[in-house]
Amino acid sequence: MGVRLIIMGPPGVGKGTQGEFLAERFGVPRLSTGDMIRAALQAGTPLGERVRVYYEAGELVPDEVVLGLIAEAFDGSEASGGFVLDGFPRTVPQADGLGELLADRSIELDAVLSLEAPEEELVDRISGRRVCGACGLVTHVRAVGANAPCPECGAALAQRSDDRAETVRNRLAVYRAQTEPLLAYYARSETGLTAVDGTGTLEAVRDRLFETLHMAEVAG
């Protein structure tokens, strides 16, 4: 059964992973704007070439260009049976633009999901992440201990610069300023907003999301 969902949440809450679970569960594509931008660049589509100008200059891609990528995805066969929008929209103007795209295509959202977790847990999740420069393994200091080598290949583990605690707190502050207003925006919408506890194991959060959507389907 196809569904049309938006999954939102702050950095580190796990929306990318959970978006993949949802996409697989319902047999629909996960539409991540970051992935879409990279794919458009690689394919060299007309929109991809527009993206390249901003991407290579290190500038933010304008909303209308990102909305153009999403429109292309909506009009393609892959997303005709539904989709999971992951990490978009990020601002109220983007939500307005998305609403127009959906209305133009007579598409109705089934749910807008907001994954939530305490800020300190999010900081711990991201700042504790370690990456192996040799084999690419991503792990956490809770799993391997501080200053431990890679458990797969024995090479050194490192912390990414944007995973440092002070950087994570800044990213969360940006989220609160730019993206949290969307919670009220969708809460007032016809679709509504459903908050889901994003704490616990990946499987526990996944099962909560599945149960939330199942209950919404039964209620509908």
Secondary structure as the mmCIF struct_conf table of DSSP 4:
data_model
#
loop_
_struct_conf.conf_type_id
_struct_conf.id
_struct_conf.beg_label_comp_id
_struct_conf.beg_label_asym_id
_struct_conf.beg_label_seq_id
_struct_conf.end_label_comp_id
_struct_conf.end_label_asym_id
_struct_conf.end_label_seq_id
STRN STRN1 ARG A 4 MET A 8
TURN_TY1_P TURN_TY1_P1 PRO A 11 GLY A 12
BEND BEND1 VAL A 13 VAL A 13
HELX_RH_AL_P HELX_RH_AL_P1 LYS A 15 PHE A 26
TURN_TY1_P TURN_TY1_P2 GLY A 27 GLY A 27
STRN STRN2 ARG A 30 SER A 32
HELX_RH_AL_P HELX_RH_AL_P2 THR A 33 ALA A 43
TURN_TY1_P TURN_TY1_P3 GLY A 44 GLY A 44
HELX_RH_AL_P HELX_RH_AL_P3 PRO A 46 GLU A 56
TURN_TY1_P TURN_TY1_P4 ALA A 57 GLY A 58
HELX_LH_PP_P HELX_LH_PP_P1 GLU A 59 PRO A 62
HELX_RH_AL_P HELX_RH_AL_P4 ASP A 63 ASP A 75
BEND BEND2 GLY A 76 SER A 77
TURN_TY1_P TURN_TY1_P5 GLU A 78 GLY A 81
STRN STRN3 PHE A 83 ASP A 86
BEND BEND3 GLY A 87 GLY A 87
BEND BEND4 THR A 91 THR A 91
HELX_RH_AL_P HELX_RH_AL_P5 VAL A 92 ASP A 104
TURN_TY1_P TURN_TY1_P6 ARG A 105 SER A 106
BEND BEND5 ASP A 110 ASP A 110
STRN STRN4 ALA A 111 GLU A 116
HELX_RH_AL_P HELX_RH_AL_P6 GLU A 119 SER A 127
TURN_TY1_P TURN_TY1_P7 GLY A 128 GLY A 128
STRN STRN5 ARG A 129 CYS A 132
TURN_TY1_P TURN_TY1_P8 GLY A 133 CYS A 135
STRN STRN6 VAL A 138 HIS A 140
HELX_RH_AL_P HELX_RH_AL_P7 VAL A 141 VAL A 144
TURN_TY1_P TURN_TY1_P9 ALA A 146 ASN A 147
HELX_LH_PP_P HELX_LH_PP_P2 ALA A 148 CYS A 150
TURN_TY1_P TURN_TY1_P10 PRO A 151 CYS A 153
HELX_LH_PP_P HELX_LH_PP_P3 ALA A 155 ALA A 156
STRN STRN7 LEU A 157 ALA A 158
HELX_RH_3T_P HELX_RH_3T_P1 SER A 161 ASP A 163
BEND BEND6 ARG A 164 ARG A 164
HELX_RH_AL_P HELX_RH_AL_P8 ALA A 165 GLN A 178
TURN_TY1_P TURN_TY1_P11 THR A 179 GLU A 180
HELX_RH_AL_P HELX_RH_AL_P9 PRO A 181 ALA A 187
TURN_TY1_P TURN_TY1_P12 ARG A 188 ARG A 188
BEND BEND7 SER A 189 THR A 191
STRN STRN8 THR A 194 ASP A 197
BEND BEND8 GLY A 200 GLY A 200
HELX_RH_AL_P HELX_RH_AL_P10 LEU A 202 ALA A 219
#
